[in-house]
Amino acid sequence: MAKIGDIDVGEFPLLLAPMEDVSDPPFRALCKEQGADVVYTEFISSEGLIRDAAKSVMKLDIYEKERPVGIQIFGAVLESMLKSIEIVEASGPDIIDINFGCPVKKVVSKGAGAGILKDIDLMVSLTEAMVKHTKLPVTVKTRLGWDEDSIKIVEVAERLQDVGCKAISIHGRTRAQMYKGEANWHPIAAVKNNQRMHIPVFGNGDVDTPEKAMLMRDEFGLDGAMIGRASIGNPWFFNQVKHFFETGSHAAPPTMQQRVEAARRHLEMAIDWKGEVLGVFETRRHYTNYFKGIPHFKEYRMKMVTSDHSKDVFKAFDEVLETFGDFQFV
């Protein structure tokens, strides 16, 4: 049974990865309903929080039905990170996660995200200071290293554990790889197999089928899987993995009715949360996956991703149900 601090997260928990403009409250709610054991917010800038930047503050919104939920913050300036903890705590999360893995240039150039992989001592001292500054469990998400030549993840993970980190999620790529090539889970397994490690070690990167989740559990021996891109427009993925674990067979794919219903609820919740304009805009990236594999669908998809008004998107959903209601997914 994996535990993050005192929080029991199950036998082999499936965690929704923190993804910018994806892991917002509407999407987290859908993933939670569909079997996600722990969900994380989009990453939030510590500098943005202490400046009271509207976009950063809005990302602190969490809801009871999401628990356990982790708020993820990033930054490289100790004072800002500590101040941001106090703001984050006021939102009442169950976990505070530090992002030491984001490879995006605008984050890395400030020495935050994966940028900190160039300065492991700073990474450890920041983590230690944050652990001391809060009673909430602090977890870390990171990558294997800056590049192939600087992979010291076994040592890094142990040092983070020793300063009080309660769990670590490791993406099986270096910063230099960005999202290219294949994720390498072997160094993550080496972290888990380090006899001095006693905190949960979660694997991340390319878990895009139930078989791969099972491989991560049974062959690599990790404590859980963090799911990112495979869940976009596919919140059912979590329960599909669990069904496969229990039965050894694949769950039936969601029907057209279920897909339209999920897309509709997703858009409704997004508009409730962030208003018409942003709600419509930020839900677009999910539609291609919600309706993947349907022939002659382009006309409907274009309506969904180019309409600026929700009434037009809802109308497109109705048309899809009318036209493709009997379509059989495989």
Secondary structure, 3 states (H helix, E strand, C coil): CEEECCEEEECCCEEECCCCCCCCHHHHHHHHHCCCCEEECCCEEHHHHHCCCHHHHHCCCCCHHHCCEEEEEECCCHHHHHHHHHHHHCCCCCEEEEEECCCCHHHHCCCCHHHHHHCHHHHHHHHHHHHHHCCCCEEEEEECCCCHHHCCHHHHHHHHHHCCCCCEEEECCCCCCCCCCCCCCHHHHHHHHCCCCCCCEEEECCCCCHHHHHHHHHCCCCCEEEECHHHCCCCCHHHHHHHHHHHCCCCCCCCHHHHHHHHHHHHHHHHHHHHHHHHHHHHHHHHHHHCCCCCCCHHHHHHHHHCCCHHHHHHHHHHHHHHHCCCCCC
